[in-house]
Amino acid sequence: MSEYQTFHVGINVIVSRKGSILLGKRKHVFGSGTWGLPGGHLETRETMVGAASRELREETGLIAKNLEFSSLFNNCKKNEGHYLQIAFTAKDVIGEPKVVETDRCFEWRWFKLNKLPKELFKPHIQLIENYFSKRNFKDE
């Protein structure tokens, strides 16, 4: 009899406008005080695109008419737990970002691609690097 390994699946959304990407300053959650992408966990029996759309709307109030797969990062480092981090790129976005989950986010801010904050949420760094380099997979 074999054991099944469990791991978490993070679904994240990259929203870009005019050479900037949207990041939120995390509050009262893992990585509090760091800047991360809109996102959360894939729920049971939920499609990944559905999760990305839901998380974007729940966290920022934004609606993406189209979400395209951007990249997957299999983070299996022993000291960080095992996470599959999946990113989608939001296309045809409606609205302006606002803090919807006031208990989880201090603010949303646009950052120029060459002036990202130093305090990035560690699990999202590889997804952002993948986006910049147009790479769609990293296994680490």
MODAMO-V850124 format. One record per backbone hydrogen bond with DSSP energy under -0.5 kcal/mol. NH is the residue of the N-H (numbers start at 1). CO is the residue of the C=O. E is the energy in kcal/mol with one decimal. If there is no record, write none. Layout:
NH/CO/E, NH/CO/E
//
This chain:
5/3/-0.5, 8/82/-1.8, 10/8/-0.5, 10/84/-2.8, 11/40/-3.6, 12/10/-0.5, 12/86/-2.8, 13/38/-2.7, 14/88/-3.3, 15/13/-0.7, 16/14/-0.5, 17/20/-2.3, 20/17/-1.7, 21/111/-2.5, 22/15/-2.1, 23/109/-2.4, 24/36/-3.1, 25/107/-2.3, 26/24/-0.7, 26/34/-3.0, 27/104/-2.4, 32/29/-1.5, 33/26/-2.9, 34/31/-2.2, 35/119/-3.1, 36/24/-2.7, 38/13/-0.7, 40/11/-2.3, 42/9/-2.2, 46/43/-1.8, 51/47/-2.3, 52/48/-2.5, 53/49/-2.5, 54/50/-2.5, 55/51/-3.0, 56/52/-2.3, 57/53/-2.1, 58/54/-3.2, 59/55/-2.3, 60/56/-2.3, 61/56/-0.7, 61/57/-1.5, 62/56/-0.8, 63/94/-1.9, 65/91/-0.7, 65/92/-1.7, 66/91/-1.6, 68/89/-2.5, 70/87/-3.0, 71/87/-1.4, 72/136/-1.7, 73/85/-3.0, 74/138/-2.6, 75/73/-1.1, 75/83/-2.4, 76/74/-1.0, 80/77/-1.5, 81/77/-0.6, 81/78/-0.6, 83/75/-2.5, 83/81/-0.6, 84/8/-2.6, 85/73/-2.9, 85/83/-0.7, 86/10/-3.1, 86/84/-0.6, 87/71/-3.1, 88/12/-2.3, 89/68/-3.3, 90/14/-2.6, 90/88/-0.5, 91/66/-3.3, 94/63/-3.3, 98/60/-1.9, 100/59/-1.6, 100/98/-0.9, 101/59/-0.6, 102/100/-1.2, 104/101/-2.1, 105/101/-1.3, 106/25/-3.0, 109/23/-2.8, 111/21/-2.5, 113/19/-1.9, 115/112/-2.0, 120/118/-1.4, 121/35/-3.2, 124/121/-2.4, 125/121/-0.8, 125/122/-1.1, 126/122/-0.6, 128/124/-2.3, 129/125/-2.6, 130/126/-2.7, 131/127/-2.0, 132/128/-2.2, 133/129/-2.3, 134/130/-0.8, 134/131/-0.6, 135/130/-2.0, 138/72/-1.7, 140/74/-2.5, 140/138/-0.5
//
